[in-house]
Amino acid sequence: MKSTDNSKPVPFFRGKLKFFQPKEHKISVDLVLFLSKIKPPKRNYRIIDLGAGFGFLSITLAKKYGVKVVAFEYDERMVKLLRKNVKLNGVEHLVEVVEGDIKEIEKHLSRGSFNLVVSNPPFYPINYSPNPEPYHFEVYATLKDFVRASSYLLKDGGELYLLSPCFRLYELTEYLSNFNLPLRKLSLIYPTPLKRARLAITVSVKNVKGQLECDKPLIINKENGEYTEEVKQLLENFL
């Protein structure tokens, strides 16, 4: 594949972080909203970002909270960018890059060894496109694979945060139930106040059942196209 990566790092959070990223897989505001819903982790927590890509979630979590994060990624091109971004942002002491196949997670990491899993899996099944690429389609692993790996990695009481498209919520809840990760919290992301929700942030707790809490809507843009005040504040002050 011919490289289409940006030759210069792109600044984010007012230049506090910079990222080399592929032109076809850039940072989105959705990821910032996702990060804002992750409960601040304790310093001694073991945290893993499954399908870490070029490292936006891993590096931002490490930088904001001073916690150690395992960034797990399979795609060779993304792993190279991930390592570059870890070094670029000075978090080599906090972010550990692990290259491996999520479907063979047992070969790389121990069962029940993490307190927190975060993940933004590919949104679309492979049959949704005649020419699926691995950054948005399930070329390497399915949503079910991500849930299974998360259940394997988490301690009892450990939390899984997922960012997924709303149209996959039905199957996601089925997978979560099957792998002992009952859904405990749901936040929906809306493009504008008058459009339907497009994305869902889900929080599951390993082997801990309870009531489902539905959070207030997260709206990205006003009807005039400008960011909402909530999004503006996050982009300005999250880090």
Residue frames as a rotation matrix with the C-alpha (Angstrom) as fourth column:
MET 1
0.575 0.818 0.000 0.00
0.818 -0.575 0.000 0.00
0.000 0.000 -1.000 0.00
LYS 2
-0.219 -0.626 0.748 1.31
0.555 -0.711 -0.432 3.40
0.802 0.321 0.503 -0.95
SER 3
-0.451 -0.009 -0.893 1.78
0.869 -0.234 -0.436 5.53
-0.205 -0.972 0.113 2.12
THR 4
0.025 0.498 0.867 -0.62
0.473 -0.770 0.428 8.46
0.881 0.399 -0.255 2.46
ASP 5
0.295 0.024 -0.955 0.52
0.952 -0.094 0.291 9.45
-0.083 -0.995 -0.051 5.95
ASN 6
0.976 0.020 0.218 0.92
0.033 -0.998 -0.056 13.11
0.217 0.061 -0.974 6.76
SER 7
0.216 -0.976 -0.043 4.61
0.559 0.159 -0.814 14.02
0.800 0.152 0.580 6.54
LYS 8
-0.688 -0.383 0.616 4.18
-0.231 -0.689 -0.687 16.55
0.688 -0.615 0.385 9.34
PRO 9
-0.694 0.447 -0.565 2.53
0.717 0.502 -0.484 15.90
0.067 -0.741 -0.668 12.72
VAL 10
-0.133 0.769 0.625 -0.87
0.230 -0.589 0.775 17.51
0.964 0.246 -0.099 13.25
PRO 11
-0.947 -0.238 0.217 -1.27
-0.131 -0.333 -0.934 19.54
0.295 -0.912 0.284 16.47
PHE 12
0.023 0.966 -0.259 -4.21
0.350 0.235 0.907 18.85
0.937 -0.111 -0.332 18.79
PHE 13
0.609 0.289 -0.739 -5.43
0.790 -0.136 0.598 20.31
0.072 -0.948 -0.311 22.08
ARG 14
0.986 -0.168 -0.026 -3.91
-0.168 -0.986 -0.015 23.69
-0.023 0.019 -1.000 21.22
GLY 15
0.428 -0.871 -0.239 -0.61
-0.505 -0.011 -0.863 22.08
0.749 0.490 -0.445 20.30
LYS 16
0.258 -0.320 0.911 -0.17
-0.928 0.179 0.326 20.18
-0.267 -0.930 -0.251 23.58
LEU 17
0.056 -0.243 0.968 -0.09
0.090 0.967 0.238 16.95
-0.994 0.074 0.076 21.58
LYS 18
-0.008 -0.087 -0.996 0.93
-0.952 -0.303 0.034 16.21
-0.305 0.949 -0.080 18.00
PHE 19
0.195 0.181 0.964 0.18
-0.073 0.983 -0.170 13.19
-0.978 -0.038 0.205 15.86
PHE 20
-0.801 -0.277 -0.531 1.38
-0.584 0.162 0.796 11.64
-0.135 0.947 -0.291 12.65
GLN 21
-0.150 0.830 0.536 -1.79
-0.159 0.515 -0.842 10.19
-0.976 -0.212 0.055 11.14
PRO 22
-0.702 -0.019 0.712 -2.99
0.642 0.415 0.645 8.59
-0.308 0.910 -0.279 7.89
LYS 23
-0.917 0.365 -0.158 -5.00
-0.398 -0.852 0.341 10.89
-0.010 0.376 0.927 5.66
GLU 24
-0.338 0.830 -0.445 -7.78
-0.250 0.376 0.892 8.29
0.907 0.412 0.080 5.51
HIS 25
0.315 0.411 -0.856 -7.99
0.697 0.512 0.502 7.86
0.645 -0.754 -0.125 9.30
LYS 26
-0.483 -0.511 0.711 -7.80
0.044 -0.825 -0.563 11.19
0.874 -0.241 0.421 11.11
ILE 27
-0.878 0.152 -0.454 -8.60
0.456 -0.020 -0.890 12.30
-0.145 -0.988 -0.052 14.63
SER 28
-0.282 0.858 0.429 -12.28
0.330 -0.333 0.883 13.18
0.901 0.391 -0.189 15.05
VAL 29
-0.445 0.222 0.868 -14.19
-0.720 -0.665 -0.199 15.14
0.533 -0.713 0.456 17.67
ASP 30
0.611 0.703 -0.364 -16.03
-0.393 0.668 0.632 11.90
0.687 -0.243 0.685 18.49
LEU 31
0.140 -0.656 -0.742 -12.85
0.562 0.670 -0.486 10.60
0.815 -0.349 0.462 20.12
VAL 32
-0.785 -0.386 0.485 -12.59
-0.109 -0.685 -0.720 13.65
0.610 -0.618 0.496 22.36
LEU 33
0.076 0.896 0.438 -16.18
-0.881 -0.146 0.451 13.14
0.468 -0.420 0.778 23.53
PHE 34
0.618 0.071 -0.783 -15.32
0.067 0.988 0.142 9.48
0.784 -0.140 0.605 24.14
LEU 35
-0.406 -0.874 -0.268 -12.30
0.462 0.057 -0.885 10.44
0.789 -0.483 0.380 26.24
SER 36
-0.596 0.195 0.779 -14.39
-0.555 -0.801 -0.224 12.88
0.581 -0.565 0.586 28.27
LYS 37
0.487 0.870 0.071 -16.64
-0.706 0.345 0.619 10.02
0.514 -0.351 0.782 29.42
ILE 38
0.203 -0.497 -0.844 -13.81
0.344 0.843 -0.414 7.86
0.917 -0.206 0.342 30.74
LYS 39
0.982 0.191 0.009 -13.72
0.044 -0.274 0.961 8.06
0.186 -0.943 -0.277 34.52
PRO 40
0.354 -0.915 0.194 -10.29
-0.819 -0.403 -0.409 9.31
0.452 -0.014 -0.892 35.68
PRO 41
0.640 -0.120 -0.759 -8.28
0.170 0.985 -0.013 6.13
0.750 -0.120 0.651 36.32
LYS 42
0.915 -0.391 0.101 -6.25
-0.155 -0.109 0.982 5.51
-0.373 -0.914 -0.160 39.44
ARG 43
0.318 -0.886 -0.339 -2.47
-0.946 -0.323 -0.043 5.71
-0.071 0.334 -0.940 39.05
ASN 44
-0.528 -0.580 0.620 -2.03
-0.596 0.774 0.216 2.01
-0.605 -0.256 -0.754 39.81
TYR 45
0.550 0.802 0.234 -4.60
-0.325 0.464 -0.824 0.86
-0.769 0.377 0.516 37.25
ARG 46
-0.677 -0.600 0.426 -3.50
0.190 0.416 0.889 -1.36
-0.711 0.683 -0.167 34.40
ILE 47
0.326 0.765 -0.555 -5.00
-0.307 -0.470 -0.828 0.17
-0.894 0.440 0.082 31.26
ILE 48
-0.622 -0.498 0.604 -5.08
0.417 0.443 0.794 -1.09
-0.663 0.746 -0.068 27.69
ASP 49
0.038 0.542 -0.839 -6.19
-0.700 -0.586 -0.410 0.52
-0.714 0.603 0.357 24.43
LEU 50
-0.179 -0.034 0.983 -7.31
0.376 0.921 0.101 -2.29
-0.909 0.388 -0.152 22.09
GLY 51
0.256 0.163 0.953 -6.81
0.965 -0.093 -0.244 -1.45
0.048 0.982 -0.182 18.43
ALA 52
0.156 -0.246 -0.957 -4.80
0.603 -0.743 0.289 1.62
-0.782 -0.622 0.032 19.38
GLY 53
0.861 0.157 0.484 -4.22
0.502 -0.425 -0.753 2.83
0.087 0.891 -0.445 15.82
PHE 54
0.108 -0.855 0.508 -1.74
0.407 -0.428 -0.807 5.69
0.907 0.294 0.302 15.75
GLY 55
-0.477 -0.474 -0.740 -2.16
0.772 0.177 -0.611 6.24
0.421 -0.863 0.281 19.48
PHE 56
-0.363 0.330 0.871 -4.58
-0.167 -0.943 0.288 9.11
0.917 -0.041 0.398 20.03
LEU 57
0.701 0.711 0.055 -6.48
-0.200 0.122 0.972 7.50
0.684 -0.692 0.228 22.92
SER 58
0.544 -0.548 -0.636 -3.45
0.778 0.613 0.138 5.89
0.314 -0.570 0.759 24.57
ILE 59
-0.476 -0.846 0.242 -1.25
0.720 -0.532 -0.445 8.95
0.505 -0.037 0.862 24.41
THR 60
-0.201 0.474 0.857 -3.97
-0.269 -0.868 0.417 11.40
0.942 -0.147 0.302 25.50
LEU 61
0.828 0.507 -0.240 -4.93
0.043 0.370 0.928 9.25
0.559 -0.778 0.285 28.51
ALA 62
0.271 -0.821 -0.502 -1.28
0.932 0.355 -0.077 8.88
0.241 -0.447 0.861 29.52
LYS 63
-0.589 -0.535 0.606 -0.62
0.460 -0.838 -0.293 12.61
0.665 0.106 0.739 29.15
LYS 64
0.055 0.714 0.698 -3.76
-0.325 -0.648 0.688 13.76
0.944 -0.265 0.196 30.98
TYR 65
0.866 0.460 0.195 -3.68
-0.346 0.270 0.898 11.38
0.361 -0.846 0.393 33.94
GLY 66
-0.009 -0.963 0.271 -0.02
-0.982 -0.042 -0.182 10.35
0.187 -0.267 -0.945 34.16
VAL 67
0.474 0.275 0.836 -1.03
-0.504 0.864 0.002 6.69
-0.722 -0.422 0.548 33.94
LYS 68
-0.716 -0.698 0.014 0.65
-0.445 0.472 0.760 3.81
-0.538 0.538 -0.649 32.14
VAL 69
0.462 0.873 -0.157 -1.21
-0.629 0.198 -0.752 2.48
-0.625 0.446 0.641 29.09
VAL 70
-0.508 -0.492 0.707 -0.63
0.211 0.725 0.656 -0.58
-0.835 0.482 -0.265 26.91
ALA 71
0.100 0.480 -0.872 -1.31
-0.810 -0.469 -0.351 0.34
-0.577 0.742 0.342 23.27
PHE 72
-0.322 -0.129 0.938 -2.25
0.141 0.973 0.182 -2.89
-0.936 0.191 -0.295 21.45
GLU 73
0.378 0.391 -0.839 -2.24
-0.720 -0.445 -0.532 -2.77
-0.581 0.806 0.113 17.64
TYR 74
0.384 -0.131 0.914 -1.99
0.339 0.941 -0.007 -5.26
-0.859 0.312 0.405 14.77
ASP 75
0.928 0.075 0.365 -1.63
0.373 -0.226 -0.900 -3.20
0.015 0.971 -0.237 11.59
GLU 76
0.132 -0.990 -0.058 2.06
0.979 0.121 0.167 -2.76
-0.158 -0.079 0.984 10.76
ARG 77
-0.251 -0.184 0.950 1.62
0.557 -0.830 -0.014 0.70
0.792 0.526 0.311 9.29
MET 78
0.658 0.575 0.486 -0.28
-0.089 -0.582 0.808 1.91
0.747 -0.575 -0.332 12.35
VAL 79
0.774 -0.428 -0.467 2.29
0.623 0.381 0.683 0.40
-0.114 -0.820 0.561 14.71
LYS 80
-0.244 -0.904 0.352 5.02
0.935 -0.316 -0.164 2.46
0.259 0.289 0.922 13.05
LEU 81
-0.113 0.290 0.950 2.98
0.074 -0.952 0.299 5.65
0.991 0.104 0.086 13.44
LEU 82
0.867 0.474 -0.155 2.11
0.136 0.074 0.988 4.69
0.480 -0.877 -0.001 17.01
ARG 83
0.364 -0.816 -0.449 5.75
0.922 0.245 0.301 4.32
-0.136 -0.523 0.842 17.98
LYS 84
-0.476 -0.520 0.709 6.60
0.661 -0.743 -0.101 7.64
0.580 0.421 0.698 16.31
ASN 85
0.194 0.666 0.720 3.77
-0.059 -0.725 0.687 9.41
0.979 -0.176 -0.101 18.14
VAL 86
0.842 0.022 -0.540 4.73
0.509 0.301 0.806 7.95
0.180 -0.953 0.242 21.52
LYS 87
-0.119 -0.977 -0.176 8.25
0.987 -0.136 0.090 9.30
-0.112 -0.163 0.980 21.08
LEU 88
-0.398 0.004 0.917 7.07
0.476 -0.854 0.211 12.61
0.784 0.521 0.338 19.62
ASN 89
0.418 0.705 0.573 4.86
-0.183 -0.553 0.813 13.31
0.890 -0.444 -0.102 22.64
GLY 90
-0.430 -0.787 0.442 7.43
-0.580 -0.134 -0.803 12.20
0.692 -0.602 -0.399 25.21
VAL 91
0.350 0.628 0.695 5.41
-0.935 0.278 0.220 9.39
-0.055 -0.727 0.685 26.77
GLU 92
-0.028 -0.451 -0.892 7.82
-0.474 0.792 -0.385 6.48
0.880 0.412 -0.236 26.23
HIS 93
-0.921 -0.368 0.127 7.81
-0.258 0.334 -0.907 5.91
0.291 -0.868 -0.402 30.01
LEU 94
-0.480 0.824 0.300 4.00
-0.609 -0.067 -0.791 5.68
-0.632 -0.562 0.534 30.08
VAL 95
0.579 0.739 -0.344 2.84
-0.740 0.300 -0.602 4.05
-0.342 0.604 0.720 26.83
GLU 96
-0.473 -0.664 0.580 3.96
-0.339 0.744 0.575 0.51
-0.813 0.075 -0.577 26.03
VAL 97
0.097 0.462 -0.881 3.34
-0.994 0.000 -0.110 -0.57
-0.051 0.887 0.459 22.42
VAL 98
-0.405 -0.136 0.904 2.38
-0.195 0.979 0.060 -4.22
-0.893 -0.152 -0.423 21.96
GLU 99
-0.340 0.227 -0.913 2.04
-0.941 -0.077 0.331 -5.51
0.005 0.971 0.240 18.41
GLY 100
-0.930 0.026 0.366 -0.29
-0.034 0.987 -0.157 -8.47
-0.366 -0.158 -0.917 18.01
ASP 101
-0.648 0.740 -0.179 -3.51
-0.088 0.161 0.983 -10.01
0.757 0.653 -0.039 16.72
ILE 102
-0.459 0.539 0.706 -6.52
-0.886 -0.339 -0.318 -9.35
0.067 -0.771 0.633 18.93
LYS 103
0.570 0.689 -0.448 -7.93
-0.677 0.703 0.220 -12.75
0.467 0.178 0.866 17.94
GLU 104
0.349 -0.547 -0.761 -4.87
0.461 0.807 -0.369 -14.31
0.816 -0.222 0.534 19.60
ILE 105
0.459 -0.108 0.882 -4.82
-0.534 -0.827 0.176 -12.08
0.710 -0.551 -0.438 22.67
GLU 106
0.984 -0.023 0.179 -3.91
-0.133 0.583 0.801 -15.04
-0.123 -0.812 0.571 24.90
LYS 107
0.542 -0.832 0.117 -0.50
0.781 0.448 -0.434 -15.24
0.308 0.327 0.893 23.22
HIS 108
-0.092 -0.580 0.809 0.38
0.331 -0.784 -0.525 -11.69
0.939 0.220 0.264 24.24
LEU 109
-0.483 0.020 0.876 -1.21
-0.652 -0.675 -0.344 -10.82
0.585 -0.737 0.339 27.59
SER 110
-0.967 0.026 -0.255 -2.42
0.183 0.765 -0.618 -12.54
0.179 -0.644 -0.744 30.76
ARG 111
-0.129 0.990 -0.062 -6.04
0.531 0.121 0.838 -13.21
0.837 0.075 -0.542 31.66
GLY 112
0.709 0.609 -0.355 -7.62
0.612 -0.281 0.740 -10.79
0.351 -0.741 -0.572 34.14
SER 113
-0.138 -0.913 -0.383 -4.60
0.987 -0.161 0.029 -8.49
-0.088 -0.374 0.923 34.22
PHE 114
-0.807 -0.143 0.573 -6.26
0.313 -0.926 0.210 -5.13
0.501 0.349 0.792 33.47
ASN 115
-0.592 0.585 -0.554 -8.55
0.493 -0.280 -0.824 -2.74
-0.637 -0.761 -0.123 35.34
LEU 116
0.260 0.626 -0.735 -9.61
-0.206 -0.708 -0.676 -0.71
-0.943 0.327 -0.055 32.31
VAL 117
-0.492 -0.306 0.815 -10.02
0.733 0.359 0.577 -1.40
-0.469 0.882 0.048 28.60
VAL 118
0.130 0.515 -0.847 -10.75
-0.289 -0.798 -0.529 1.39
-0.948 0.314 0.045 26.11
SER 119
-0.635 -0.348 0.690 -11.42
0.487 0.513 0.707 0.78
-0.600 0.785 -0.156 22.44
ASN 120
0.088 0.596 -0.798 -12.69
-0.623 -0.592 -0.511 2.37
-0.777 0.542 0.319 19.25
PRO 121
-0.307 -0.243 0.920 -13.12
0.335 0.877 0.343 -0.73
-0.891 0.414 -0.188 17.04
PRO 122
-0.999 0.013 -0.041 -13.69
-0.043 -0.267 0.963 -0.53
0.002 0.964 0.267 13.27
PHE 123
-0.512 0.859 -0.009 -17.30
-0.658 -0.399 -0.638 0.52
-0.552 -0.321 0.770 12.75
TYR 124
0.264 0.740 -0.618 -18.39
-0.950 0.086 -0.301 -1.50
-0.170 0.667 0.726 9.72
PRO 125
0.423 -0.061 0.904 -18.68
0.010 0.998 0.062 -5.22
-0.906 -0.018 0.423 8.90
ILE 126
-0.573 -0.820 -0.004 -16.46
-0.023 0.011 1.000 -6.24
-0.819 0.573 -0.025 6.01
ASN 127
-0.483 0.439 0.758 -19.43
0.850 0.445 0.284 -6.90
-0.212 0.781 -0.587 3.71
TYR 128
0.426 0.654 -0.625 -20.49
0.495 -0.747 -0.444 -3.24
-0.757 -0.120 -0.642 3.84
SER 129
0.437 -0.351 -0.828 -18.04
-0.670 -0.741 -0.039 -2.31
-0.600 0.572 -0.560 1.08
PRO 130
0.992 -0.122 -0.022 -16.63
0.069 0.690 -0.721 -3.95
0.103 0.714 0.693 -2.07
ASN 131
0.173 -0.980 0.101 -13.22
0.308 -0.043 -0.950 -2.52
0.935 0.196 0.294 -1.16
PRO 132
0.961 0.265 -0.082 -13.00
0.149 -0.244 0.958 -2.49
0.234 -0.933 -0.274 2.65
GLU 133
-0.002 -0.973 0.232 -9.95
-0.160 -0.229 -0.960 -0.95
0.987 -0.039 -0.155 4.26
PRO 134
-0.165 -0.110 -0.980 -8.75
0.679 0.708 -0.194 -1.95
0.715 -0.698 -0.042 7.74
TYR 135
-0.952 -0.306 0.035 -9.23
0.190 -0.673 -0.715 1.38
0.242 -0.674 0.698 9.53
HIS 136
-0.543 0.823 0.169 -13.03
-0.835 -0.506 -0.218 1.54
-0.093 -0.259 0.961 9.30
PHE 137
0.451 0.683 -0.574 -13.97
-0.745 0.643 0.179 -2.03
0.491 0.347 0.799 8.37
GLU 138
0.568 -0.139 0.811 -13.55
-0.622 0.573 0.534 -5.34
-0.539 -0.807 0.240 10.19
VAL 139
0.532 -0.462 -0.709 -10.70
-0.629 0.345 -0.697 -6.57
0.567 0.817 -0.108 8.01
TYR 140
-0.499 -0.854 -0.149 -8.51
-0.451 0.402 -0.797 -7.85
0.740 -0.331 -0.586 10.87
ALA 141
-0.922 0.197 -0.333 -11.03
0.386 0.530 -0.755 -8.42
0.028 -0.825 -0.564 13.67
THR 142
-0.193 0.949 0.251 -14.75
0.418 -0.152 0.896 -8.16
0.888 0.278 -0.367 14.38
LEU 143
-0.028 0.314 0.949 -16.67
-0.710 -0.675 0.202 -6.34
0.704 -0.668 0.242 17.10
LYS 144
0.918 0.382 -0.108 -17.19
-0.230 0.732 0.642 -9.71
0.324 -0.564 0.759 18.75
ASP 145
0.313 -0.891 -0.329 -13.41
0.659 0.453 -0.600 -10.29
0.684 -0.028 0.729 18.75
PHE 146
-0.419 -0.459 0.783 -12.88
-0.150 -0.816 -0.558 -6.98
0.895 -0.351 0.273 20.56
VAL 147
0.381 0.644 0.663 -15.50
-0.804 -0.124 0.582 -7.81
0.457 -0.755 0.470 23.21
ARG 148
0.896 -0.072 -0.438 -14.11
0.182 0.960 0.213 -11.32
0.405 -0.271 0.873 23.74
ALA 149
-0.057 -0.998 -0.015 -10.55
0.570 -0.020 -0.821 -9.99
0.819 -0.056 0.570 24.13
SER 150
-0.259 0.028 0.966 -11.76
-0.525 -0.843 -0.116 -7.31
0.811 -0.537 0.233 26.56
SER 151
0.761 0.607 0.231 -13.50
-0.546 0.405 0.734 -9.89
0.351 -0.684 0.639 28.73
TYR 152
0.637 -0.613 -0.468 -10.35
0.554 0.786 -0.275 -12.02
0.536 -0.084 0.840 28.77
LEU 153
-0.284 -0.883 0.374 -8.16
0.393 -0.463 -0.794 -9.08
0.875 -0.079 0.478 29.81
LEU 154
-0.063 0.318 0.946 -10.35
-0.566 -0.792 0.229 -7.52
0.822 -0.521 0.230 32.50
LYS 155
-0.984 -0.124 -0.130 -10.37
0.064 0.437 -0.897 -8.33
0.168 -0.891 -0.422 36.19
ASP 156
-0.081 0.967 -0.240 -13.77
0.924 0.163 0.346 -8.79
0.374 -0.194 -0.907 37.81
GLY 157
0.472 0.334 -0.816 -15.10
0.656 -0.751 0.073 -5.28
-0.589 -0.570 -0.573 38.37
GLY 158
-0.645 -0.742 -0.181 -12.89
0.362 -0.506 0.783 -3.91
-0.673 0.440 0.595 35.58
GLU 159
0.305 0.806 -0.507 -14.46
-0.019 -0.527 -0.850 -1.51
-0.952 0.269 -0.145 33.10
LEU 160
-0.489 -0.334 0.806 -14.75
0.791 0.218 0.571 -1.57
-0.367 0.917 0.158 29.31
TYR 161
0.092 0.452 -0.887 -15.34
-0.150 -0.874 -0.461 1.68
-0.984 0.176 -0.013 27.41
LEU 162
-0.442 -0.164 0.882 -16.34
0.769 0.436 0.467 1.29
-0.461 0.885 -0.067 23.75
LEU 163
-0.295 0.379 -0.877 -17.13
-0.505 -0.841 -0.193 3.79
-0.811 0.386 0.440 20.99
SER 164
-0.733 0.138 0.666 -19.45
0.499 0.775 0.388 2.18
-0.463 0.617 -0.637 18.44
PRO 165
-0.861 0.509 0.004 -22.02
-0.336 -0.574 0.747 3.18
0.383 0.641 0.665 15.79
CYS 166
-0.423 0.768 0.481 -25.61
-0.789 -0.052 -0.613 3.15
-0.446 -0.638 0.628 17.02
PHE 167
0.339 0.642 -0.688 -26.74
-0.900 0.434 -0.039 0.71
0.274 0.632 0.725 14.33
ARG 168
-0.174 -0.474 -0.863 -24.59
-0.171 0.878 -0.447 -1.97
0.970 0.069 -0.234 15.98
LEU 169
-0.450 0.004 0.893 -25.92
-0.866 -0.247 -0.436 -1.54
0.219 -0.969 0.114 19.53
TYR 170
0.640 0.763 0.096 -28.23
-0.765 0.620 0.174 -4.55
0.073 -0.185 0.980 19.29
GLU 171
0.691 -0.425 -0.585 -25.44
0.142 0.873 -0.467 -7.00
0.709 0.240 0.663 18.45
LEU 172
-0.331 -0.852 0.405 -23.02
-0.291 -0.316 -0.903 -5.24
0.898 -0.417 -0.144 20.80
THR 173
-0.046 0.369 0.928 -25.29
-0.995 -0.103 -0.008 -5.73
0.093 -0.924 0.371 23.82
GLU 174
0.914 0.353 -0.200 -25.64
-0.356 0.934 0.023 -9.40
0.194 0.050 0.980 22.89
TYR 175
0.273 -0.901 -0.337 -21.84
0.191 0.393 -0.899 -9.83
0.943 0.181 0.279 22.76
LEU 176
-0.395 -0.420 0.817 -21.39
-0.633 -0.520 -0.574 -7.96
0.666 -0.744 -0.060 26.04
SER 177
0.423 0.660 0.621 -23.91
-0.906 0.332 0.265 -10.21
-0.031 -0.674 0.738 27.75
ASN 178
0.908 -0.052 -0.415 -22.35
-0.077 0.955 -0.288 -13.38
0.411 0.293 0.863 26.34
PHE 179
0.068 -0.980 -0.185 -18.88
0.425 0.196 -0.884 -12.40
0.903 -0.018 0.430 27.58
ASN 180
0.264 0.119 -0.957 -19.88
0.957 0.093 0.276 -11.35
0.121 -0.989 -0.090 31.12
LEU 181
-0.861 -0.503 -0.075 -19.67
0.506 -0.862 -0.033 -7.62
-0.048 -0.066 0.997 30.45
PRO 182
0.080 0.997 -0.021 -23.13
0.988 -0.082 -0.129 -6.29
-0.130 -0.011 -0.991 31.34
LEU 183
-0.351 -0.120 0.929 -23.87
0.507 -0.858 0.081 -2.84
0.787 0.499 0.362 29.96
ARG 184
-0.176 0.205 -0.963 -24.03
0.966 -0.151 -0.208 -0.30
-0.188 -0.967 -0.171 32.79
LYS 185
0.012 0.148 -0.989 -23.94
0.136 -0.980 -0.145 3.10
-0.991 -0.133 -0.032 31.09
LEU 186
-0.050 0.070 0.996 -24.91
0.987 0.157 0.039 4.50
-0.154 0.985 -0.077 27.68
SER 187
-0.051 0.005 -0.999 -24.17
0.023 -1.000 -0.006 7.90
-0.998 -0.024 0.051 26.12
LEU 188
0.354 0.256 0.900 -25.36
0.869 0.264 -0.417 8.79
-0.344 0.930 -0.129 22.61
ILE 189
-0.548 -0.619 -0.563 -23.57
0.253 -0.764 0.594 11.22
-0.797 0.182 0.575 20.29
TYR 190
0.526 0.793 0.307 -25.67
0.652 -0.145 -0.744 13.39
-0.546 0.592 -0.594 17.97
PRO 191
-0.327 -0.648 0.688 -24.26
0.930 -0.348 0.115 15.33
0.165 0.677 0.717 14.96
THR 192
-0.804 0.208 0.557 -26.75
-0.193 -0.977 0.087 18.19
0.562 -0.038 0.826 15.59
PRO 193
-0.767 0.525 0.368 -29.78
-0.442 -0.017 -0.897 18.69
-0.465 -0.851 0.245 17.88
LEU 194
0.173 0.949 -0.264 -32.24
-0.842 0.003 -0.539 17.71
-0.511 0.316 0.800 15.13
LYS 195
0.025 -0.220 -0.975 -30.46
-0.769 0.619 -0.159 14.66
0.639 0.754 -0.154 13.72
ARG 196
0.916 0.340 -0.213 -30.55
-0.174 0.816 0.552 11.10
0.361 -0.468 0.806 14.96
ALA 197
0.494 -0.761 0.420 -27.82
-0.584 0.068 0.809 9.77
-0.644 -0.645 -0.411 17.21
ARG 198
0.614 -0.365 -0.700 -24.92
-0.639 0.290 -0.712 8.34
0.463 0.884 -0.055 15.21
LEU 199
-0.286 -0.821 -0.494 -22.49
-0.145 0.547 -0.824 6.96
0.947 -0.164 -0.276 17.80
ALA 200
0.835 0.547 0.053 -22.74
-0.177 0.176 0.968 5.33
0.521 -0.818 0.244 21.21
ILE 201
-0.401 -0.876 0.267 -20.35
-0.613 0.040 -0.789 5.31
0.680 -0.480 -0.554 24.15
THR 202
0.682 0.632 -0.367 -20.92
-0.193 0.640 0.744 2.21
0.705 -0.437 0.558 26.26
VAL 203
-0.346 -0.726 0.595 -19.52
-0.863 -0.003 -0.506 1.33
0.369 -0.688 -0.625 29.66
SER 204
0.612 0.473 -0.634 -19.54
-0.215 0.871 0.442 -2.28
0.761 -0.134 0.635 30.86
VAL 205
0.030 -0.565 0.825 -18.31
-0.999 -0.054 0.000 -3.79
0.044 -0.823 -0.566 34.12
LYS 206
-0.423 -0.291 -0.858 -16.89
-0.442 0.893 -0.085 -7.32
0.791 0.343 -0.506 34.18
ASN 207
-0.445 0.298 -0.844 -19.17
0.524 0.851 0.024 -9.69
0.726 -0.432 -0.535 36.11
VAL 208
-0.834 0.258 -0.487 -21.02
0.334 -0.467 -0.819 -6.85
-0.439 -0.846 0.304 37.89
LYS 209
-0.380 0.793 0.477 -24.69
0.766 -0.020 0.642 -6.54
0.519 0.609 -0.600 37.00
GLY 210
-0.583 0.251 -0.773 -26.85
0.495 -0.645 -0.582 -3.53
-0.645 -0.722 0.252 37.81
GLN 211
0.523 0.839 -0.148 -29.15
0.448 -0.418 -0.791 -0.88
-0.725 0.347 -0.594 36.43
LEU 212
-0.175 -0.502 0.847 -28.42
0.979 -0.181 0.095 0.77
0.106 0.846 0.523 33.08
GLU 213
0.097 0.109 -0.989 -27.73
0.396 -0.916 -0.062 4.50
-0.913 -0.386 -0.132 33.34
CYS 214
0.248 0.041 0.968 -28.50
0.956 -0.171 -0.238 6.60
0.156 0.984 -0.081 30.25
ASP 215
-0.465 -0.563 -0.683 -26.47
0.663 -0.733 0.154 9.81
-0.587 -0.381 0.714 30.15
LYS 216
0.410 0.572 -0.710 -27.55
-0.025 -0.771 -0.636 13.14
-0.912 0.278 -0.302 28.69
PRO 217
0.843 -0.042 0.536 -27.12
0.529 0.244 -0.813 13.56
-0.096 0.969 0.228 24.91
LEU 218
-0.131 -0.907 -0.401 -23.76
0.333 -0.421 0.844 14.62
-0.934 -0.023 0.357 23.52
ILE 219
0.822 0.484 0.300 -24.26
0.466 -0.270 -0.842 17.03
-0.327 0.832 -0.448 20.61
ILE 220
-0.106 -0.970 0.218 -21.34
0.926 -0.017 0.376 17.96
-0.361 0.242 0.901 18.36
ASN 221
-0.890 -0.253 0.379 -22.64
0.421 -0.777 0.469 20.84
0.176 0.577 0.798 16.24
LYS 222
-0.382 0.783 -0.491 -25.26
-0.063 -0.552 -0.831 23.54
-0.922 -0.286 0.260 16.52
GLU 223
0.478 0.656 0.584 -27.71
0.572 0.273 -0.774 23.86
-0.667 0.704 -0.244 13.62
ASN 224
0.892 -0.178 -0.415 -25.52
-0.378 -0.796 -0.472 26.62
-0.246 0.578 -0.778 12.13
GLY 225
0.745 -0.606 -0.281 -22.58
0.144 0.556 -0.819 24.21
0.652 0.569 0.501 11.90
GLU 226
-0.010 -0.762 0.647 -20.55
-0.721 -0.444 -0.533 25.62
0.693 -0.472 -0.545 14.80
TYR 227
-0.571 -0.246 -0.783 -19.36
0.332 0.803 -0.495 23.38
0.751 -0.543 -0.377 17.60
THR 228
0.651 0.754 -0.083 -21.56
0.312 -0.166 0.936 23.34
0.692 -0.635 -0.343 20.69
GLU 229
0.474 -0.456 0.753 -20.21
-0.743 -0.667 0.064 25.00
0.473 -0.590 -0.654 23.82
GLU 230
0.799 -0.148 0.583 -19.54
-0.322 0.714 0.622 21.60
-0.508 -0.684 0.523 25.39
VAL 231
0.737 -0.538 0.409 -17.35
0.676 0.588 -0.445 20.54
-0.001 0.604 0.797 22.47
LYS 232
0.529 -0.542 0.653 -15.55
-0.040 -0.784 -0.619 23.90
0.847 0.301 -0.437 22.40
GLN 233
0.603 -0.263 0.754 -14.75
-0.796 -0.271 0.542 23.59
0.062 -0.926 -0.373 26.10
LEU 234
0.829 -0.290 0.478 -13.44
0.122 0.928 0.351 20.05
-0.545 -0.233 0.805 25.69
LEU 235
0.641 -0.601 0.477 -11.17
0.653 0.100 -0.751 21.00
0.404 0.793 0.456 22.80
GLU 236
0.420 -0.445 0.791 -9.90
-0.299 -0.891 -0.342 23.97
0.857 -0.093 -0.507 24.77
ASN 237
0.128 -0.267 0.955 -9.57
-0.954 -0.295 0.046 22.53
0.269 -0.918 -0.292 28.25
PHE 238
0.923 0.309 -0.228 -9.56
-0.244 0.931 0.273 18.72
0.296 -0.197 0.935 28.21
LEU 239
0.482 -0.827 -0.289 -5.78
0.801 0.550 -0.236 18.54
0.354 -0.118 0.928 28.32
